[in-house]
Every structure is written in structure tokens, then in C-alpha cells.
């Protein structure tokens, strides 16, 4: 595998893409096999050629995205919990009213 990737690149910095062959005009061709494409990653650096400012921006954007997602999820959870509490309270009131109506009906009879 290292021979396909090339000298100086790690095994993790390459991926394979299926590229269709474009036959010459008037000739029939077939699909070529997977072609190795080497990413421009330096060995030992997981993010490649990013400098400090790009990494800082990436971290800040990730923090903002995760924080926003957590806030939205908490708001949705609180909304659903409020709806379920209201439904439960309404059901309890209905049940109490129906039991009270049955008790009054039995007293009247």
C-alpha cells in the first residue's frame, strides 16, 4: 500500500476514488480501478497545513455550534416537558370531574 501512496506520506493520508475512464473518440473503454489520491497532509499532523489562526477559528466555530445545539435541545426538552405536564394535569382534572359527577349521580339516585 505504501508503494501506491508514494514516498513521504503516511498510510492514513490517502484515499481511493473510483474514476471513470473516458475512452478515446470511436473506441470503447472500460472503467478503471480505484485510483490512489494523496491528500496534502504532512506526516504527523492530523489537520494538514492549518496554521494557528485557522485552528483557533475551527475550535471557536465548533464551540459555537455545539453550544447552540445544546441550547436548542434544552429548549425543546423544556417545551415538551411543559406540554406533557399540561396534558397530565388536564387528564387528572377530567378524571376528578367524572368521578365527582358519578358520585353525585349515585347520591341523587
DRENVODREN-450657 format. One record per residue: residue in three letters; x, y, z of N, C-alpha, C in turn. Coordinates in steps of 0.05 Angstrom, whole numbers, always signed. Layout:
DRENVODREN-450657
- r nxx nyy nzz caxx cayy cazz cxx cyy czz
- ALA X Y Z X Y Z X Y Z
...
END
This chain:
DRENVODREN-450657
- r nxx nyy nzz caxx cayy cazz cxx cyy czz
- UNK +16 -24 +0 +0 +0 +0 +17 +25 +0
- UNK +40 +24 +14 +57 +47 +15 +69 +54 -12
- UNK +72 +34 -30 +82 +39 -56 +61 +54 -73
- UNK +36 +49 -68 +15 +63 -83 +12 +92 -73
- UNK +17 +97 -48 +12 +123 -37 +35 +142 -44
- UNK +59 +132 -43 +82 +150 -50 +100 +154 -26
- UNK +124 +162 -32 +143 +165 -10 +137 +190 +6
- UNK +140 +188 +32 +137 +211 +50 +109 +215 +60
- UNK +90 +200 +50 +62 +203 +60 +55 +179 +77
- UNK +39 +183 +97 +31 +161 +114 +8 +146 +101
- UNK +2 +123 +112 -19 +106 +101 -47 +119 +107
- UNK -48 +137 +126 -74 +149 +133 -80 +174 +116
- UNK -61 +183 +101 -65 +208 +86 -74 +203 +57
- UNK -81 +178 +50 -90 +173 +23 -118 +161 +24
- UNK -133 +165 +3 -159 +153 +0 -162 +146 -29
- UNK -181 +129 -35 -184 +120 -63 -211 +129 -74
- UNK -211 +136 -99 -235 +146 -112 -239 +131 -138
- UNK -264 +122 -144 -270 +109 -168 -273 +130 -190
- UNK -254 +130 -209 -255 +150 -231 -261 +136 -257
- UNK -283 +144 -271 -289 +131 -296 -269 +138 -318
- UNK -263 +118 -334 -245 +123 -357 -260 +137 -379
- UNK -248 +156 -391 -261 +169 -414 -247 +158 -439
- UNK -261 +140 -454 -248 +128 -477 -244 +149 -499
- UNK -225 +143 -515 -219 +160 -538 -242 +159 -557
- UNK -247 +180 -573 -270 +180 -591 -268 +157 -610
- UNK -290 +143 -613 -292 +120 -631 -282 +94 -619
- UNK -272 +94 -594 -263 +69 -582 -280 +64 -557
- UNK -283 +39 -551 -298 +31 -527 -277 +26 -505
- UNK -284 +37 -481 -266 +34 -459 -281 +22 -435
- UNK -267 +16 -414 -280 +5 -390 -272 +23 -367
- UNK -285 +18 -344 -279 +33 -320 -252 +25 -309
- UNK -237 +45 -301 -211 +39 -288 -216 +31 -259
- UNK -198 +18 -247 -200 +11 -219 -196 +35 -201
- UNK -195 +31 -175 -191 +53 -157 -164 +66 -161
- UNK -165 +93 -161 -140 +108 -166 -132 +121 -139
- UNK -107 +117 -131 -99 +129 -105 -96 +159 -108
- UNK -108 +174 -90 -105 +203 -89 -93 +210 -63
- UNK -70 +223 -64 -56 +230 -39 -65 +257 -30
- UNK -74 +259 -5 -81 +284 +7 -57 +300 +15
- UNK -58 +326 +14 -35 +343 +21 -30 +345 +51
- UNK -32 +323 +66 -27 +323 +94 +2 +317 +100
- UNK +13 +331 +118 +41 +325 +126 +40 +303 +146
- UNK +60 +286 +147 +60 +264 +165 +63 +274 +194
- UNK +46 +264 +211 +47 +271 +239 +28 +294 +247
- UNK +16 +307 +227 -3 +328 +234 -31 +319 +224
- UNK -50 +316 +242 -76 +306 +233 -92 +325 +217
- UNK -87 +351 +219 -103 +371 +204 -88 +383 +181
- UNK -66 +373 +174 -52 +382 +150 -38 +409 +153
- UNK -43 +426 +135 -28 +452 +133 -43 +475 +147
- UNK -58 +470 +168 -72 +491 +182 -53 +506 +200
- UNK -55 +532 +200 -38 +548 +218 -54 +553 +244
- UNK -42 +567 +262 -54 +571 +289 -80 +586 +288
- UNK -82 +606 +271 -107 +622 +269 -130 +605 +257
- UNK -124 +588 +238 -145 +571 +226 -155 +551 +247
- UNK -136 +540 +262 -144 +521 +283 -161 +535 +304
- UNK -153 +559 +312 -168 +574 +332 -197 +580 +321
- UNK -199 +588 +296 -225 +593 +285 -242 +567 +283
- UNK -229 +545 +277 -243 +520 +276 -254 +512 +303
- UNK -237 +515 +324 -246 +509 +351 -268 +527 +360
- UNK -266 +553 +354 -287 +572 +362 -313 +566 +348
- UNK -312 +560 +322 -336 +553 +307 -349 +527 +318
- UNK -332 +508 +325 -343 +483 +337 -356 +488 +364
- UNK -344 +505 +380 -356 +512 +406 -382 +526 +403
- UNK -384 +545 +384 -409 +560 +380 -430 +540 +370
- UNK -423 +523 +351 -443 +504 +340 -453 +485 +362
- UNK -435 +474 +378 -444 +455 +398 -461 +469 +420
- UNK -453 +493 +427 -468 +508 +447 -496 +515 +437
- UNK -498 +523 +412 -524 +529 +401 -542 +504 +399
- UNK -530 +482 +392 -545 +457 +390 -555 +449 +418
- UNK -538 +451 +438 -546 +444 +465 -569 +462 +475
- UNK -567 +488 +469 -588 +506 +478 -615 +500 +464
- UNK -614 +494 +438 -638 +487 +424 -650 +461 +435
- UNK -633 +441 +441 -643 +416 +452 -655 +420 +479
- UNK -643 +436 +496 -654 +441 +523 -681 +456 +521
- UNK -683 +475 +503 -708 +490 +499 -730 +471 +490
- UNK -724 +453 +471 -743 +434 +461 -752 +414 +483
- UNK -732 +405 +500 -739 +388 +522 -757 +401 +542
- UNK -752 +426 +548 -769 +441 +567 -797 +445 +556
- UNK -799 +451 +530 -825 +454 +517 -841 +429 +518
- UNK -828 +406 +511 -842 +381 +512 -851 +373 +540
- UNK -833 +378 +560 -840 +372 +587 -864 +389 +597
- UNK -865 +414 +589 -888 +431 +596 -914 +421 +583
- UNK -912 +412 +558 -936 +402 +545 -946 +376 +558
- UNK -927 +359 +565 -935 +334 +578 -947 +339 +606
- UNK -936 +358 +621 -947 +365 +647 -975 +376 +644
- UNK -979 +393 +624 -1006 +405 +620 -1026 +383 +612
- UNK -1018 +364 +595 -1036 +342 +587 -1042 +325 +612
- UNK -1022 +319 +628 -1027 +303 +652 -1046 +317 +671
- UNK -1042 +343 +676 -1059 +358 +694 -1088 +359 +683
- UNK -1091 +363 +657 -1118 +363 +645 -1131 +336 +648
- UNK -1117 +315 +644 -1128 +288 +647 -1136 +283 +676
- UNK -1120 +292 +695 -1127 +288 +723 -1153 +303 +730
- UNK -1155 +328 +720 -1179 +344 +725 -1204 +331 +713
- UNK -1201 +321 +688 -1224 +307 +675 -1232 +282 +692
- UNK -1213 +268 +701 -1219 +244 +717 -1233 +251 +743
- UNK -1223 +272 +756 -1235 +281 +781 -1264 +290 +777
- UNK -1268 +305 +755 -1295 +315 +748 -1314 +291 +742
- UNK -1304 +272 +727 -1322 +249 +720 -1328 +233 +745
- UNK -1308 +230 +763 -1314 +215 +788 -1333 +231 +806
- UNK -1330 +257 +807 -1349 +274 +823 -1377 +272 +811
- UNK -1379 +273 +784 -1406 +271 +772 -1418 +244 +777
- UNK -1403 +222 +777 -1414 +196 +783 -1423 +194 +812
- UNK -1407 +206 +830 -1415 +206 +858 -1440 +222 +863
- UNK -1444 +244 +849 -1469 +260 +852 -1492 +245 +840
- UNK -1487 +231 +818 -1508 +215 +805 -1517 +192 +824
- UNK -1499 +180 +838 -1506 +158 +856 -1521 +169 +880
- UNK -1514 +194 +890 -1528 +206 +912 -1556 +213 +905
- UNK -1560 +223 +881 -1586 +232 +871 -1604 +207 +867
- UNK -1593 +185 +860 -1609 +161 +854 -1617 +146 +879
END
